[in-house]
Amino acid sequence: MDLEGYTKRALRRGLAKEVIERTLAERILEVRDIPLNSAVRIAQAVVEEAERTLCDRERSGVTMGNFGVGSRGSGDFYVHEEIARIIGKTSAIVGSDQLDDSGVVRAKGELIVVTVDGMHSRLSDFPFLAGFHVTRASLRDIYVMGAQPVALFSDIHLADDGDVSKVFDYTAGIGAVADVMNVPLVTGSTLRVGGDVVIGDRLTGCVGAVGVASDQGLTARINAREDDVILMTEGAGGGTITATALYNGCSDVVKQTLNLKFLHACDRLLRDGLVTKIHAMTDVTNGGIRGDAEEISKTAQVKLVFEEEKIRRLIDPTVLTMLDDLQIDYMGVSIDSLLIVAPAQLEAEIKSTLNGIIKVDQVGHVESGSGAEALRDGKRVTITPKFRESAYTPVKKVVGEHADDQEIQQMRARVDLAAARALSKKEQMITYLRTGDNLPDVSC
């Protein structure tokens, strides 16, 4: 529980300090086995700090949950486009505006590729799996840019009442992938979630990776071209499928996700020099095929056409059975396949190279136009991201995948305004740092 957040909300509602302190003490005693007077003293200190730092900053009125941020749907993508707008045009070879999962910069003639992935939020109670899957995801993002990963770094945040063993298990999960792929974990940070004012044992964190690439080998999404073919490898999922299995009572499916086939496949493509011929690569994660196809189309300004039945055949049978049984749209959820966009004449060589490492097949092609379509029962059907990715846990099914169109437009307008205010703050601070004049108000 966020004691500080609760207190500030209560203060804004005008609740009496004594009422807030009493309620806080009760909440603390639900989590901690400490004397009543100790809980009261903590509660009083939290209220004291909250009063001093109560900030009436201008808000958008749109919450992360309501707008689907982090839920890998159209709301999430919209916010990431606004983030890219705030960042602006930079000297990066591949920047945030291109919607890839990694960025690329040039340093002393070399192309440096950098990425970071957050652990799956529902794997807090499964720290080894959380560390394993977020590391695999981070390395995937480096590989699909056509780069060779050279280092990993981690960030771990465990709430105040969390057992230290979670930190060790999380790190062990990272280490298992790092050691097998021979990519060292070189640095990181270990902190508490919210310091002293968040009680509970929630774990969160991320793993980042650094790679090196050549100008000839970059496989950014923007390079997808008309008349290319689309190949896809078999996918058994990662953190999302693991969470799906655990929270739906299908824990036996988790073992299907515990492999490094994707990484070994990319490593082989690199070593055999095929990345210099492949146009673009990505992992099927951001809201599934629906989300990734939309982002590739938008970035490369082409249309992607998929054969849906071929995609079904490339999902691990055990995973696909679970998704079908739970009525989860496999086109809108992360299945962690490798998607390769390449010249048609390269198809046979890619298949031959990956033979014995992972199943791969052609699942579509690229043509002129925009958006994405799927061939279903002989007809073309437009595929677009849902507002949130396919609901894959009981809680997500209650929250839902869609939102009212009018409500979405209203929220987008408020999001636009909030992003514009942030950009203005950034520009005012840049002016102050360069000239020393007119320090902007950034305290709230």
C-alpha positions in Angstrom: 0.0 0.0 0.0 1.2 3.5 -0.9 0.9 5.3 2.5 2.0 8.6 1.1 -0.4 8.4 -1.9 -3.3 7.5 0.4 -2.5 10.3 2.7 -2.3 13.0 0.0 -5.6 11.8 -1.5 -7.2 12.0 2.0 -5.8 15.4 2.7 -7.2 16.7 -0.7 -10.6 15.3 0.3 -10.4 17.3 3.5 -10.3 14.4 6.0 -9.1 15.3 9.5 -5.5 14.5 10.3 -6.6 12.4 13.3 -8.8 10.2 11.0 -6.1 9.8 8.4 -3.5 8.8 11.1 -5.8 6.3 12.7 -6.7 4.7 9.4 -3.0 4.6 8.3 -2.0 2.9 11.6 -4.7 0.3 11.0 -3.4 -0.4 7.5 0.2 -0.6 8.7 -0.8 -3.2 11.4 -2.4 -5.3 8.7 1.0 -5.7 7.1 3.4 -5.5 9.9 3.6 -7.2 13.3 4.7 -4.2 15.3 3.4 -2.4 18.5 0.4 -0.1 18.0 2.4 3.0 19.2 5.0 2.3 16.5 2.4 2.2 13.8 0.9 5.4 15.1 4.3 7.2 15.0 4.9 6.0 11.4 1.4 7.2 10.4 1.9 10.6 12.1 5.3 11.1 10.3 3.7 10.2 6.9 1.0 12.7 7.4 3.5 15.4 8.4 5.6 14.7 5.3 2.5 14.6 3.0 1.3 18.0 4.3 4.6 19.6 3.5 4.8 18.1 0.0 1.2 18.3 -1.1 1.5 19.7 -4.6 -1.4 21.0 -6.7 0.3 20.4 -10.0 -1.8 20.7 -13.1 -3.0 17.2 -14.1 -4.3 15.7 -17.3 -7.2 14.0 -15.6 -6.3 10.7 -17.4 -4.9 7.8 -15.5 -2.6 5.1 -16.7 -5.2 2.5 -16.2 -8.0 4.3 -17.9 -5.9 5.1 -21.0 -4.4 1.6 -21.1 -0.8 2.7 -20.7 1.4 -0.4 -20.4 -1.4 -2.6 -21.7 0.1 -2.8 -25.2 -2.9 -1.5 -27.1 -3.8 1.7 -29.0 -3.9 3.8 -25.8 -0.4 2.7 -24.9 1.0 3.3 -28.4 -0.6 6.8 -28.4 1.3 7.7 -25.2 4.5 6.4 -26.6 4.1 8.7 -29.6 3.6 11.6 -27.2 6.8 10.6 -25.3 8.7 10.6 -28.6 7.3 14.1 -29.3 8.6 15.3 -26.0 12.0 13.8 -26.6 12.1 15.4 -30.1 14.5 14.9 -32.9 17.9 13.8 -31.7 21.2 12.7 -33.2 20.2 9.1 -32.8 20.4 6.8 -35.9 17.3 5.1 -34.7 15.3 7.2 -32.2 12.1 6.9 -30.3 10.1 8.4 -33.1 10.7 5.2 -35.2 8.8 3.1 -32.6 11.5 0.4 -32.4 12.2 -1.3 -29.1 15.8 -0.3 -29.3 17.6 2.9 -30.0 20.8 3.3 -32.1 23.6 5.9 -31.8 27.0 6.3 -33.4 30.0 6.5 -31.1 33.5 6.8 -32.6 32.4 5.2 -35.8 30.6 2.3 -34.1 26.8 1.8 -33.9 25.7 1.3 -30.3 22.3 -0.3 -29.7 20.6 0.3 -26.4 17.3 -1.1 -25.0 15.5 -1.6 -21.7 12.5 -3.8 -20.8 10.4 -3.8 -17.6 9.7 -7.1 -15.9 6.1 -8.3 -16.2 4.1 -6.6 -13.4 2.2 -9.8 -12.5 5.4 -11.8 -11.8 6.2 -10.1 -8.5 5.6 -13.4 -6.7 7.7 -15.3 -9.2 11.0 -13.4 -9.2 13.1 -16.0 -10.9 10.7 -16.2 -13.8 10.4 -12.4 -13.8 14.2 -12.1 -14.2 14.5 -14.8 -16.8 11.8 -13.4 -19.1 12.7 -9.7 -18.8 16.3 -10.6 -19.7 15.3 -12.7 -22.6 13.0 -9.8 -23.8 15.9 -7.3 -23.5 18.2 -9.4 -25.5 15.5 -10.0 -28.1 15.2 -6.3 -28.7 19.0 -6.0 -29.3 19.0 -9.0 -31.7 16.1 -7.8 -33.8 17.9 -4.6 -34.5 20.6 -6.8 -36.2 23.0 -6.2 -33.3 25.3 -8.4 -31.2 24.5 -8.0 -27.5 27.6 -7.3 -25.4 26.3 -6.3 -21.9 23.3 -6.4 -19.6 22.3 -4.1 -16.7 19.5 -4.5 -14.2 17.3 -2.4 -11.9 15.4 -4.0 -9.0 12.8 -2.3 -6.8 11.4 -4.3 -3.9 8.9 -2.8 -1.5 9.9 -2.3 2.2 8.4 -5.5 3.5 9.7 -7.7 0.6 12.0 -10.6 1.5 15.5 -10.1 0.3 15.4 -13.5 -1.3 13.3 -12.0 -4.1 16.3 -9.9 -5.2 18.5 -12.9 -5.3 16.0 -15.0 -7.3 15.4 -12.2 -9.7 19.1 -11.8 -10.3 19.5 -15.6 -10.7 16.8 -15.5 -13.4 18.8 -12.8 -15.2 22.0 -14.8 -14.7 20.7 -18.0 -16.2 20.0 -16.3 -19.6 23.1 -14.1 -19.4 25.4 -17.1 -18.9 23.9 -19.3 -21.6 24.0 -16.5 -24.1 27.5 -15.3 -22.9 26.4 -11.7 -22.4 27.6 -10.5 -19.0 25.5 -8.7 -16.4 27.8 -5.8 -15.6 25.9 -3.3 -13.4 22.6 -2.4 -11.9 20.7 -0.8 -9.0 18.8 -2.2 -6.1 16.2 0.1 -4.4 13.0 -0.1 -2.5 9.6 0.7 -4.1 8.6 4.1 -2.5 11.3 3.9 0.2 9.7 4.1 3.7 6.2 5.1 2.6 5.1 2.0 0.6 4.3 -1.1 2.6 4.0 -4.6 1.1 6.3 -6.9 -0.9 5.7 -5.8 -4.5 8.7 -6.4 -6.8 9.3 -4.5 -10.0 12.4 -3.7 -12.1 13.9 -3.8 -15.5 16.8 -5.3 -17.5 18.6 -3.3 -20.1 21.0 -4.4 -22.8 23.7 -2.9 -25.0 24.8 -4.2 -28.4 26.9 -3.3 -31.4 25.9 -3.3 -35.0 27.1 -2.4 -38.5 25.6 0.0 -40.9 24.9 -2.8 -43.3 23.2 -5.0 -40.6 20.7 -2.7 -39.1 17.2 -4.3 -39.3 15.0 -1.5 -38.0 11.3 -1.6 -38.8 11.6 1.4 -41.1 13.4 -0.7 -43.6 10.4 -3.0 -44.5 9.8 -2.7 -48.2 7.1 -3.4 -50.7 7.2 -6.9 -52.2 9.1 -8.3 -49.1 8.0 -11.5 -47.6 7.2 -11.9 -43.9 8.6 -14.9 -42.1 7.7 -15.9 -38.5 9.3 -18.4 -36.1 7.5 -20.6 -33.6 6.4 -18.7 -30.5 5.8 -20.1 -27.0 5.5 -16.8 -25.2 7.4 -15.2 -22.4 6.4 -13.1 -19.4 2.9 -12.5 -20.7 2.1 -16.2 -21.5 3.7 -17.1 -18.2 1.4 -14.8 -16.4 -1.5 -16.1 -18.4 -0.7 -19.7 -17.3 -0.2 -18.9 -13.7 -3.2 -16.7 -13.1 -5.6 -19.1 -15.0 -4.5 -22.3 -13.2 -2.5 -23.6 -16.2 1.0 -23.6 -14.5 2.1 -26.6 -16.5 2.2 -24.4 -19.6 5.0 -22.2 -18.0 7.7 -24.7 -19.0 6.9 -24.1 -22.7 8.2 -20.6 -22.3 11.5 -21.6 -20.7 13.7 -21.7 -23.8 16.2 -19.5 -25.7 15.3 -20.6 -29.2 14.6 -17.0 -30.3 18.0 -15.8 -29.2 19.8 -18.7 -30.7 18.0 -18.2 -34.0 19.0 -14.5 -34.1 22.6 -15.3 -33.1 22.8 -17.7 -36.1 21.4 -15.1 -38.5 24.1 -12.7 -37.2 26.9 -15.2 -37.5 25.9 -16.3 -41.0 25.8 -12.7 -42.1 22.1 -12.8 -43.1 21.2 -9.7 -41.1 23.0 -7.7 -43.8 20.4 -9.0 -46.3 17.3 -9.0 -44.1 15.4 -5.7 -44.2 13.6 -5.6 -40.8 13.1 -7.8 -37.7 10.9 -7.5 -34.7 9.6 -9.7 -31.9 5.8 -10.3 -31.7 5.3 -8.7 -28.3 3.6 -5.3 -28.3 0.0 -6.3 -28.3 0.7 -9.2 -30.6 0.6 -9.2 -34.3 -2.1 -6.5 -34.2 0.2 -4.1 -32.4 3.5 -4.9 -34.1 2.0 -4.8 -37.6 0.5 -1.4 -37.0 3.8 0.0 -35.8 5.8 -1.4 -38.7 3.2 -0.1 -41.2 3.2 3.4 -39.6 7.0 3.6 -39.5 7.8 2.1 -42.9 4.6 3.4 -44.7 3.7 0.1 -46.1 0.8 -2.5 -45.7 1.4 -5.9 -44.1 -0.7 -8.8 -45.2 -0.8 -12.0 -43.1 -2.1 -15.5 -43.6 -3.8 -16.2 -40.3 -3.8 -20.0 -40.4 -0.1 -20.0 -40.9 0.4 -17.8 -37.8 -1.8 -20.3 -35.8 0.4 -23.2 -36.9 3.5 -21.4 -35.6 2.2 -20.9 -32.0 3.4 -23.7 -29.6 0.5 -26.2 -29.6 0.3 -26.3 -25.8 0.2 -22.5 -25.6 -2.3 -22.2 -28.4 -4.6 -24.7 -26.7 -4.5 -22.7 -23.5 -5.3 -19.4 -25.4 -8.2 -21.0 -27.3 -9.6 -22.6 -24.1 -9.5 -19.3 -22.3 -10.9 -17.4 -25.4 -7.8 -15.2 -25.6 -7.1 -13.7 -29.1 -3.7 -15.0 -30.1 -3.4 -12.2 -32.6 -3.6 -9.6 -29.8 -1.2 -11.0 -27.2 2.6 -11.4 -27.0 3.7 -14.8 -28.4 7.4 -13.9 -28.6 7.9 -15.1 -32.1 10.6 -13.6 -34.4 9.1 -11.7 -37.3 11.5 -11.3 -40.3 10.8 -9.0 -43.2 13.1 -9.8 -46.1 13.4 -10.0 -49.9 11.5 -13.0 -51.3 14.7 -14.5 -52.7 16.1 -14.8 -49.2 13.3 -17.0 -47.8 14.9 -20.4 -48.6 18.3 -19.3 -47.2 16.7 -18.1 -43.9 14.7 -21.3 -43.5 17.8 -23.4 -44.2 19.9 -21.4 -41.7 17.3 -21.8 -38.9 16.6 -25.4 -39.6 17.2 -27.4 -36.4 17.1 -24.3 -34.2 13.5 -23.2 -34.5 10.4 -23.7 -36.8 10.0 -20.9 -39.3 7.6 -20.3 -42.2 6.4 -17.5 -44.5 3.2 -16.0 -43.0 2.6 -13.0 -45.3 4.0 -10.3 -47.5 4.4 -6.5 -47.7 2.7 -4.3 -50.3 1.9 -0.7 -50.9 -0.6 1.0 -48.7 -1.0 1.3 -45.0 -2.2 -0.7 -42.1 -2.4 -4.5 -41.8 -4.7 -7.2 -43.1 -5.2 -10.9 -42.4 -6.3 -13.5 -45.0 -9.1 -15.4 -43.2 -11.3 -17.9 -45.0 -10.2 -16.5 -48.3 -11.1 -12.9 -47.4 -9.0 -10.0 -46.3 -9.8 -8.7 -42.9 -8.3 -5.5 -41.4 -6.4 -6.1 -38.2 -5.9 -3.2 -35.8 -4.7 -3.0 -32.2 -7.4 -3.1 -29.5 -7.4 -0.4 -26.9 -5.7 -2.9 -24.6 -4.0 -6.1 -25.5 -6.0 -9.3 -25.3 -7.3 -9.8 -21.8 -5.3 -12.7 -20.5 -5.9 -12.8 -16.7 -9.2 -12.8 -14.8 -8.6 -9.2 -13.7 -7.9 -8.1 -17.3 -11.1 -9.7 -18.5 -13.0 -7.5 -16.0 -11.1 -4.4 -17.1 -11.7 -5.3 -20.7 -10.0 -4.7 -24.0 -12.0 -1.9 -25.5 -13.1 1.7 -24.6 -15.8 4.0 -25.8 -14.7 6.0 -28.9 -16.0 9.3 -27.6 -14.3 8.7 -24.3 -11.0 7.8 -26.0 -11.1 11.1 -28.0 -11.7 13.1 -24.9 -8.8 11.4 -23.1 -6.5 11.9 -26.1 -7.2 15.6 -26.1 -6.2 15.8 -22.4 -3.2 13.7 -23.0 -2.1 16.0 -25.8 -2.4 19.0 -23.5 -0.4 17.3 -20.8 2.3 16.4 -23.2 2.4 19.9 -24.6 2.8 21.3 -21.0 5.7 18.9 -20.4 7.4 19.9 -23.6 7.1 23.5 -22.7 8.7 22.8 -19.3 11.6 21.0 -21.1 12.2 23.9 -23.5 12.1 26.5 -20.6 14.5 24.5 -18.6 16.9 24.1 -21.6 16.8 27.9 -22.0 17.5 28.4 -18.2 20.4 25.9 -18.3 22.0 27.6 -21.2 21.5 31.2 -20.2 20.8 31.2 -16.4 17.7 33.3 -17.0 14.0 32.7 -16.0 14.1 29.5 -13.9 10.8 27.7 -14.8 8.5 26.4 -12.0 9.1 22.7 -12.2 8.5 21.9 -8.5 5.1 20.4 -9.3 
